[in-house]
Amino acid sequence: MGVDIGLDLHKAVEPDRVHRSVYSDPGIFELEMERIFNKVWTYVGHESQVPTVGDYWTVQIGRQPMIMVRHSDRSVRVLYNRCPHRGAMLYGDRCGNVGKGIICSYHSWQFDTDGSCKAIPLDKGYQGTRLTPGDANCNVKTAARVHSYRGFVFASLAADGPSLLEWLGPAKVAFDDMCDRAPEGEVEVVPTCFRVIQQSNWKIFLENQLDALHPAVTHESTGRAAGEVEEAIQKKGGSAPLSYHFLSAFATPISKWDAFQTIGYRHGHCILTGYMGLRPRDPDTVAYEKVMEKAYGKKRMEEILGVNIHHVLLYPGLSVQSPLQQLRAVRPLGVDKTLTEIWHFRLKGAPEAIYRRALGYYNLVNSPSTMVNADDLWNFWKIHKGLESQGGDWVSFHRNAGQDLEDNDATTSVIGTSEQPMRNQFKAWTQYMNGAN
């Protein structure tokens, strides 16, 4: 007989398993929007997306349509995408420049890029009413908190909570590692991203990101095909381009995946250590290292390029592959629908060949048209449909449960294929949903 938990969240999550309703129940999804996404720090964009005063990008935070815009004082502001007059969205496109100001297309109310109201047509009509032009009620509402770290802009809709740096904790290495790999210490966004609608719950994507067992199963055929080409090139005395290694690494035997580590932190963040070599002794890498050595010195260059991480997950909405300058933002749209935005970045001051390397990974692995992504999306949909069925009530996260190494605020897996990252995510999920995070 099935277990009916209703909306009793205390019964939904156990240390080594979770109830299927946390993925499929619309009521729980609405609570997630209220208790998680309306409060946490959400990635809204990179400062280089809005280089000029008035430049803007639209973005979603939880259920809220928002605008990231460059203000006249060069600060980046995040506003609600809603006119305070009759509620019309101020912008329906993805990006642009406000020109002389933000102007509502419905009744021409006009605003500055900090949200303050500049002009209201027919303002005499408000004399003697409860609305006075110039009141705060005439301004566009702003996000409660906005902060950036190394050019990456986050916003929180909650006035209270940990600061961005407190929330990031050790997981800020995602941005340090990416930016430090640039000779100029900064990255700039490539202003086109892949946007993918997944027909599945948002948590399924995040759990998959640091699941070190699935690549050798789900992506084995892709990895094996690439590996066969690599081997054929080597037999002829050649050296296969690194792009083949991006794919052949997915066929790494399961036993080797166990040699890696995952490290879980507070708030559900987690790191997967590196599993592919990214410093071949080819001319492009040698040229890049010379530029890096000139910028940082030999010792610091080795420290930077020796950082051994592949994935950093910032729960609940961001997956970063810093060594390859990739970032995926997760925007839940419904209990069974998730938008992922896949961005990549240039290392400022690095040779063009190094950008082309990252672009190759972006297109070969993270593009919606690759076999790798297609395999994952197909699995995500099948998982969600299975969890909607009555074929069982629980989702298992038992692998290596009780064996994780606890050290203050960090939890380290005993082997790479441990389901520690999923347990860590649901520990944070429970705290958020019960108001304790």
C-alpha positions as CSV (number, residue, x, y, z in Angstrom):
1,M,0.0,0.0,0.0
2,G,1.3,3.4,-1.0
3,V,2.4,5.9,1.7
4,D,0.4,9.2,1.6
5,I,2.4,12.0,3.1
6,G,0.2,14.8,1.9
7,L,2.3,17.9,2.5
8,D,4.0,16.7,5.7
9,L,7.5,17.5,4.7
10,H,9.0,15.8,7.8
11,K,7.9,12.5,6.4
12,A,9.1,13.2,2.9
13,V,12.9,13.1,3.5
14,E,14.8,10.4,5.4
15,P,18.6,10.2,5.7
16,D,19.0,7.7,2.8
17,R,15.8,8.1,0.8
18,V,13.1,10.6,-0.2
19,H,9.5,10.2,-1.1
20,R,8.6,10.5,-4.8
21,S,6.1,13.3,-4.1
22,V,8.9,15.8,-3.6
23,Y,9.4,15.6,-7.3
24,S,5.8,15.2,-8.5
25,D,3.5,17.0,-6.1
26,P,2.5,20.5,-7.4
27,G,1.7,21.6,-3.8
28,I,5.3,20.9,-2.7
29,F,6.6,22.7,-5.8
30,E,4.7,25.8,-4.8
31,L,6.2,25.6,-1.3
32,E,9.7,25.3,-2.9
33,M,9.0,28.5,-4.8
34,E,8.1,30.3,-1.6
35,R,10.6,28.8,0.9
36,I,13.6,28.3,-1.3
37,F,13.6,30.3,-4.5
38,N,12.1,33.4,-3.0
39,K,14.8,33.5,-0.4
40,V,18.1,32.1,-1.6
41,W,20.7,33.9,-3.7
42,T,19.9,33.3,-7.4
43,Y,22.4,33.8,-10.2
44,V,21.0,36.5,-12.5
45,G,23.9,37.1,-14.9
46,H,27.4,38.4,-15.4
47,E,28.4,42.0,-15.3
48,S,29.8,41.8,-18.8
49,Q,26.3,41.1,-20.1
50,V,25.5,44.8,-19.3
51,P,28.7,46.7,-20.2
52,T,27.0,50.0,-21.1
53,V,24.7,52.2,-18.9
54,G,21.1,51.2,-19.8
55,D,22.0,47.7,-21.0
56,Y,19.6,45.1,-19.6
57,W,18.8,41.4,-19.5
58,T,15.6,39.8,-18.4
59,V,15.7,36.8,-16.1
60,Q,13.5,34.7,-13.9
61,I,13.9,34.3,-10.1
62,G,11.5,31.7,-8.8
63,R,8.1,32.8,-10.1
64,Q,9.3,36.4,-10.5
65,P,10.2,38.0,-13.9
66,M,13.2,40.3,-13.2
67,I,15.5,42.8,-15.1
68,M,19.2,43.1,-14.6
69,V,20.3,46.5,-15.7
70,R,23.4,48.8,-15.7
71,H,22.6,52.0,-13.8
72,S,24.2,55.4,-14.4
73,D,26.6,55.0,-11.4
74,R,27.9,51.8,-13.1
75,S,26.3,49.6,-10.5
76,V,24.2,46.6,-11.6
77,R,20.6,46.8,-10.4
78,V,18.0,44.0,-10.4
79,L,14.3,45.2,-10.7
80,Y,11.0,43.4,-10.9
81,N,9.9,43.3,-14.5
82,R,6.5,44.9,-13.6
83,C,5.2,48.4,-14.0
84,P,3.7,49.7,-10.7
85,H,0.8,51.3,-12.6
86,R,-1.3,48.5,-14.1
87,G,1.2,45.6,-13.8
88,A,2.4,45.3,-17.4
89,M,5.8,43.7,-17.8
90,L,8.3,46.4,-18.8
91,Y,10.3,44.2,-21.1
92,G,9.2,41.1,-23.0
93,D,12.5,40.5,-24.9
94,R,15.7,39.0,-23.6
95,C,18.0,41.9,-23.7
96,G,18.6,45.5,-25.0
97,N,19.2,49.0,-23.9
98,V,16.7,51.2,-22.2
99,G,17.8,54.3,-24.2
100,K,16.5,57.5,-22.4
101,G,14.9,55.4,-19.7
102,I,12.6,52.5,-19.0
103,I,9.2,53.3,-20.5
104,C,6.1,51.1,-20.1
105,S,4.6,50.3,-23.4
106,Y,1.0,50.4,-22.0
107,H,0.6,53.9,-20.5
108,S,4.1,55.4,-20.9
109,W,5.1,55.6,-17.2
110,Q,8.8,56.3,-17.2
111,F,11.5,55.1,-14.9
112,D,15.2,55.4,-14.3
113,T,17.4,52.3,-14.2
114,D,17.3,52.2,-10.4
115,G,13.6,51.9,-10.6
116,S,12.7,55.4,-9.5
117,C,9.7,57.0,-11.3
118,K,10.7,59.9,-13.7
119,A,7.4,60.8,-15.2
120,I,3.7,59.9,-15.2
121,P,1.4,61.1,-18.0
122,L,-1.6,63.1,-17.0
123,D,-0.3,63.4,-13.4
124,K,-3.0,66.0,-12.5
125,G,-5.5,63.2,-12.7
126,Y,-4.0,61.8,-9.4
127,Q,-4.7,65.0,-7.4
128,G,-7.0,64.2,-4.5
129,T,-6.4,60.4,-4.9
130,R,-4.5,58.0,-2.6
131,L,-1.7,57.9,-5.2
132,T,0.7,60.8,-5.3
133,P,3.3,61.0,-8.1
134,G,6.7,60.8,-6.5
135,D,5.6,58.4,-3.8
136,A,7.6,55.1,-3.4
137,N,4.6,53.3,-4.7
138,C,5.3,54.8,-8.1
139,N,8.7,53.2,-8.4
140,V,9.6,49.9,-9.9
141,K,10.2,47.4,-7.0
142,T,13.8,46.3,-6.6
143,A,15.2,43.0,-5.5
144,A,15.8,43.0,-1.7
145,R,19.5,42.3,-2.1
146,V,21.9,42.3,-5.0
147,H,25.6,41.5,-4.8
148,S,28.3,40.2,-7.2
149,Y,31.4,38.1,-6.7
150,R,34.1,38.4,-9.3
151,G,31.6,39.7,-11.9
152,F,28.9,37.1,-11.2
153,V,25.7,38.8,-10.1
154,F,23.3,37.3,-7.6
155,A,20.0,38.6,-6.2
156,S,17.8,37.6,-3.3
157,L,14.2,38.5,-3.0
158,A,14.5,38.2,0.8
159,A,15.7,41.1,2.9
160,D,17.2,38.8,5.5
161,G,19.5,35.8,5.3
162,P,23.2,35.1,4.9
163,S,25.4,37.4,2.8
164,L,26.4,36.2,-0.6
165,L,29.9,35.3,0.6
166,E,28.5,33.5,3.6
167,W,26.1,31.6,1.4
168,L,28.7,30.7,-1.2
169,G,31.2,29.5,1.5
170,P,34.0,27.2,0.1
171,A,31.9,26.8,-3.1
172,K,33.1,30.2,-4.2
173,V,36.0,28.3,-5.7
174,A,33.8,27.9,-8.7
175,F,34.3,31.6,-9.6
176,D,37.9,31.9,-8.2
177,D,39.1,29.0,-10.3
178,M,37.4,30.3,-13.5
179,C,38.6,33.8,-13.1
180,D,42.1,32.9,-11.9
181,R,42.7,30.9,-15.1
182,A,42.4,34.2,-17.0
183,P,45.7,36.1,-17.3
184,E,43.8,39.3,-16.5
185,G,42.0,37.8,-13.6
186,E,38.6,38.3,-15.2
187,V,36.2,36.5,-17.5
188,E,33.7,37.9,-20.0
189,V,30.5,36.2,-21.0
190,V,29.9,35.0,-24.5
191,P,26.5,36.7,-25.0
192,T,24.6,33.7,-26.5
193,C,23.4,30.8,-24.4
194,F,21.7,27.6,-25.0
195,R,18.2,27.5,-23.4
196,V,16.7,24.1,-22.9
197,I,13.3,23.1,-21.5
198,Q,13.5,19.9,-19.6
199,Q,10.2,18.0,-19.1
200,S,11.2,17.0,-15.5
201,N,11.5,18.3,-12.0
202,W,14.4,20.7,-11.3
203,K,16.0,18.5,-8.6
204,I,16.5,15.7,-11.1
205,F,19.0,17.8,-13.1
206,L,20.9,18.9,-10.0
207,E,21.2,15.3,-8.7
208,N,22.6,14.2,-12.0
209,Q,25.4,16.8,-12.1
210,L,27.6,15.1,-9.5
211,D,26.4,11.6,-10.0
212,A,29.7,9.9,-10.9
213,L,28.2,6.5,-11.6
214,H,25.9,7.5,-14.5
215,P,28.6,8.7,-17.1
216,A,30.0,5.2,-17.6
217,V,26.5,3.9,-18.1
218,T,24.4,6.6,-19.8
219,H,27.2,8.0,-21.9
220,E,29.3,4.9,-22.5
221,S,28.4,4.6,-26.2
222,T,29.5,8.2,-27.0
223,G,32.6,7.8,-24.9
224,R,33.6,4.5,-26.5
225,A,33.1,5.9,-30.1
226,A,35.3,8.8,-29.3
227,G,37.9,6.6,-27.7
228,E,38.0,4.3,-30.7
229,V,38.8,7.3,-32.9
230,E,41.5,8.5,-30.5
231,E,43.1,5.0,-30.6
232,A,43.0,4.9,-34.4
233,I,44.7,8.3,-34.7
234,Q,47.4,7.2,-32.2
235,K,48.0,3.9,-34.1
236,K,48.8,6.0,-37.1
237,G,51.4,8.0,-35.1
238,G,49.2,11.0,-34.7
239,S,47.8,12.8,-31.6
240,A,44.1,13.2,-31.3
241,P,42.7,16.7,-30.6
242,L,41.6,17.3,-27.0
243,S,38.0,17.5,-28.2
244,Y,38.0,13.7,-28.5
245,H,39.1,13.4,-24.9
246,F,36.2,15.5,-23.8
247,L,33.9,12.7,-25.0
248,S,36.1,9.6,-24.4
249,A,36.4,10.5,-20.7
250,F,32.8,9.5,-20.3
251,A,33.8,5.9,-21.0
252,T,36.1,5.9,-17.9
253,P,35.6,2.6,-16.2
254,I,33.4,2.7,-13.1
255,S,36.3,1.5,-10.9
256,K,38.2,4.7,-11.8
257,W,35.3,7.0,-11.0
258,D,35.5,5.6,-7.5
259,A,39.0,7.2,-7.2
260,F,37.5,10.7,-7.4
261,Q,35.8,12.6,-4.6
262,T,32.7,14.6,-3.9
263,I,32.7,17.2,-1.1
264,G,29.4,18.5,0.3
265,Y,29.1,21.9,2.0
266,R,26.4,23.9,3.8
267,H,23.4,25.0,1.8
268,G,23.6,22.0,-0.4
269,H,26.6,23.1,-2.4
270,C,29.0,20.3,-3.6
271,I,32.2,19.8,-5.5
272,L,33.3,16.9,-7.8
273,T,37.1,16.6,-8.2
274,G,38.6,16.6,-11.7
275,Y,38.6,13.5,-13.8
276,M,40.0,14.6,-17.2
277,G,43.4,15.9,-18.0
278,L,43.3,19.4,-19.4
279,R,47.0,20.2,-19.7
280,P,48.3,18.3,-22.8
281,R,51.7,19.3,-24.0
282,D,50.4,20.7,-27.2
283,P,51.5,24.1,-28.6
284,D,48.2,25.8,-27.5
285,T,48.6,24.8,-23.9
286,V,52.3,25.7,-23.9
287,A,51.5,29.1,-25.3
288,Y,48.8,29.7,-22.7
289,E,51.1,28.7,-19.8
290,K,53.7,31.2,-21.0
291,V,51.0,34.0,-20.9
292,M,49.9,32.8,-17.4
293,E,53.5,32.6,-16.1
294,K,54.1,36.2,-17.3
295,A,50.9,37.4,-15.6
296,Y,51.3,35.5,-12.3
297,G,54.8,34.0,-12.0
298,K,55.7,30.4,-12.2
299,K,54.6,29.3,-8.7
300,R,51.2,31.0,-8.8
301,M,50.6,29.7,-12.3
302,E,51.1,26.2,-11.1
303,E,48.8,26.7,-8.2
304,I,46.0,28.0,-10.4
305,L,46.3,25.4,-13.1
306,G,46.7,22.6,-10.5
307,V,43.2,23.2,-9.0
308,N,41.6,19.8,-9.3
309,I,37.8,20.3,-9.7
310,H,35.5,19.5,-12.5
311,H,32.1,20.5,-11.2
312,V,30.8,22.9,-8.5
313,L,27.2,22.7,-7.7
314,L,25.7,25.8,-6.0
315,Y,22.3,24.6,-4.7
316,P,19.6,25.1,-5.7
317,G,20.2,26.8,-9.1
318,L,23.7,26.7,-10.5
319,S,26.2,24.2,-12.0
320,V,29.7,25.5,-12.8
321,Q,32.5,23.8,-14.7
322,S,35.2,26.3,-14.0
323,P,38.2,24.7,-15.7
324,L,36.2,24.9,-19.0
325,Q,34.4,28.2,-18.3
326,Q,30.9,26.7,-18.4
327,L,27.9,27.6,-16.3
328,R,24.4,26.2,-16.2
329,A,21.6,28.1,-14.5
330,V,18.5,26.2,-13.4
331,R,15.1,28.0,-13.6
332,P,12.2,25.9,-12.4
333,L,9.0,26.7,-14.4
334,G,6.7,24.0,-13.0
335,V,6.7,20.8,-11.1
336,D,7.5,18.9,-14.3
337,K,9.2,21.7,-16.4
338,T,12.6,23.2,-15.9
339,L,14.6,25.8,-18.0
340,T,18.3,25.5,-18.0
341,E,20.5,28.3,-19.4
342,I,23.9,27.1,-20.6
343,W,26.5,29.9,-20.7
344,H,30.2,29.9,-21.4
345,F,32.9,32.6,-20.9
346,R,36.2,33.9,-22.3
347,L,39.3,34.1,-20.2
348,K,40.4,37.7,-20.6
349,G,44.0,37.8,-21.9
350,A,44.2,34.1,-22.8
351,P,45.0,33.0,-26.4
352,E,42.1,32.5,-28.8
353,A,43.0,28.8,-29.0
354,I,42.1,28.4,-25.3
355,Y,38.7,29.9,-25.9
356,R,38.2,27.6,-28.8
357,R,38.9,24.7,-26.5
358,A,36.2,25.8,-24.1
359,L,33.9,26.4,-27.0
360,G,34.5,22.9,-28.2
361,Y,33.4,21.5,-24.9
362,Y,30.4,23.8,-24.9
363,N,29.3,22.4,-28.2
364,L,30.3,18.8,-27.9
365,V,29.1,18.2,-24.3
366,N,26.7,20.9,-23.1
367,S,24.9,21.7,-26.3
368,P,21.3,20.5,-26.5
369,S,22.2,18.8,-29.8
370,T,24.9,16.5,-28.4
371,M,24.4,12.9,-27.7
372,V,25.6,13.5,-24.1
373,N,22.9,16.0,-23.4
374,A,20.3,14.0,-25.3
375,D,21.0,11.0,-23.2
376,D,20.6,13.0,-20.0
377,L,17.4,14.7,-21.1
378,W,15.9,11.4,-22.1
379,N,16.8,10.0,-18.7
380,F,15.4,13.0,-16.8
381,W,12.0,12.6,-18.6
382,K,11.9,8.9,-17.9
383,I,12.8,9.5,-14.2
384,H,10.0,12.1,-13.8
385,K,7.4,9.9,-15.5
386,G,8.5,7.0,-13.3
387,L,8.2,9.1,-10.1
388,E,4.6,10.1,-11.2
389,S,3.7,6.4,-11.3
390,Q,2.5,4.2,-8.4
391,G,5.3,1.7,-9.0
392,G,7.0,2.7,-5.7
393,D,7.0,5.4,-3.1
394,W,10.7,6.0,-2.4
395,V,13.8,7.2,-4.2
396,S,17.0,5.5,-3.0
397,F,20.1,7.3,-2.0
398,H,21.5,4.4,0.0
399,R,24.8,4.0,-1.8
400,N,27.6,4.4,0.8
401,A,25.1,6.0,3.3
402,G,26.6,6.3,6.7
403,Q,30.1,6.1,5.4
404,D,30.7,9.8,4.5
405,L,33.5,11.6,6.3
406,E,32.1,14.5,8.4
407,D,34.4,17.5,9.2
408,N,32.8,20.6,10.6
409,D,30.7,21.9,7.7
410,A,32.1,19.6,5.0
411,T,31.1,16.0,4.1
412,T,33.5,14.1,2.0
413,S,32.5,10.9,0.1
414,V,34.5,7.7,0.7
415,I,34.4,7.0,-3.0
416,G,33.5,8.9,-6.1
417,T,30.3,7.0,-6.9
418,S,28.8,7.6,-3.4
419,E,25.4,9.2,-3.4
420,Q,26.7,11.8,-0.9
421,P,25.9,14.8,-3.1
422,M,22.2,13.8,-3.3
423,R,22.0,13.3,0.5
424,N,23.7,16.7,1.0
425,Q,21.2,18.4,-1.4
426,F,18.2,17.0,0.5
427,K,19.7,17.9,3.8
428,A,19.7,21.5,2.6
429,W,16.3,21.1,1.0
430,T,14.8,20.0,4.3
431,Q,16.4,22.9,6.1
432,Y,15.1,25.4,3.6
433,M,11.6,23.9,3.5
434,N,11.4,23.9,7.3
435,G,12.8,27.5,7.6
436,A,16.1,26.6,9.1
437,N,18.6,27.5,6.4
